[in-house]
């Protein structure tokens, strides 16, 4: 959690004003499900958007009325639960991980391979991290995952 907070500060230009140094500091794959470069791109797009607008803000939790009404009662309950403190802590991480994975797969299926090198480097770094944690630190990889 602290490292993800650091990554957030890094992409906003803190603690240094050197983008290459901040990118280097943020590159460790401790947020296993999200490469830093992708997080940086999406989060900065969030700040360029009309905040909370469902079409332009990638971090918006808002839905259009038509989407809300088209959702099943179970999905409406899930949306409502996600907007509580418990939901943000327990449901939203899983939802974000699934959305990121689905978006990455959809891009590949559509022939958009621009993010593939970033994902490959990230996944390789995750493997190295998990091997190091298990062999040098005695922390089982499954526990980190």
Secondary structure, DSSP 8 states (H G I E B T S, - for coil): -HHHHHHHHHHTT-S-S-HHHHHHHH-STTSTTS-HHHHHHHHHHHHHS-TT-TTT-TT-----HHHHHHS-HHHHHHHHHHTSHHHHHHTHHHHHHHHHHHHHHHHHHTT--TTHHHHHHHHHHHHHHHHHHHHHH---HHHH-
